[in-house]
Amino acid sequence: MVNAAPGQNNSLTDVPGVLVGHHHVLDPDAALGAGAATGCTVVRVPGGAVASVDVRGGGPGTRETDLLDPMNTVRQVDAILLAGGSAYGLAAADGVMRWLEENGAGIVMDPADAGRVVPIVPGAVIFDLPVGAWDIRPTAEFGYRAAEAAAVDFARGSVGAGVGARAGSIKGGVGTASIVLSDGLAAGITVAALIVANPVGSVFDPRTGLPWGCGTDGPDYFGLRAPTAEQLAAANALPVKGTVLNTTIGVVATDAPLDPAGCRRVAVTAHDGLARAVRPAHSPLDGDTIFALATGTAEEGSDLPLPPAFPPDLVVLDEICTAAAVVVERAIVDAIRSAHSVAGIPAYHDLLGA
């Protein structure tokens, strides 16, 4: 898995049928406590996708996560909202629902009238209120515009839900990565992640200056080199993040035909990648939440004989889970490398090199 090749764009949208859109406001002179610096990101799946979620942090801000329990009735979602603004930012989901309803997406509730739909839009938020003005946060209009903007190509870094993100002492943001599995029964299946990195924990090793998330692939995979002693000293001298609320949130997607229980297992294992790339992770000060989507457009092998008590896709699911942790790890590295300084919060590339 260390040398697993990325998809064409090394992006969440390498999973066919998955689109990503951002909307944010960012003033050039935004500062801590002043100006606009917040936004949201929408992962849209036209036609819907099977989904689940795993919430690990002690302070989550979420919407419709109970619906994603595999024991419950609804088995697919139309979009996932990731937003800044803490609990206020959940209002952006109303705009996502409005866009979906206008475009006929959702559960059709009246067989005689296809326009009577209820879109399913779970979501999660990060705490970014101290970055920029406290009273500027995502609204329903943000969600509408992000849903409308959703496409295969999208920006990374200090955009969308990542505009006000801080990753420990440095700038956080939006990152993404993908893997196309090449061996065994899972050959040809794509697994990808999009992460909004806003943890209280550190995202780089204070001994080397390299991101913790390089641990699986090594710094050469990311084109990174160790910083100078002077750069490392400056980075280690930064004050710790001065807020008690944080959170890393994201989406893992695959084109494998998983059921809700399989998606839940993928979401659970994806948190392993978060724990490799952020130290500490899942703290009482974070609301770490990862959604998992399965579009079901790929075929999976099932020729391996298994005991009848086991699900037939068990071996494929295991490969997908392993890949899910790796793409989350890579996406967090991508988030901090792609971010640029906002509100005086220094970016990784400014402090520790390219």
Disulfide bonds with the S-S distance in Angstrom:
none
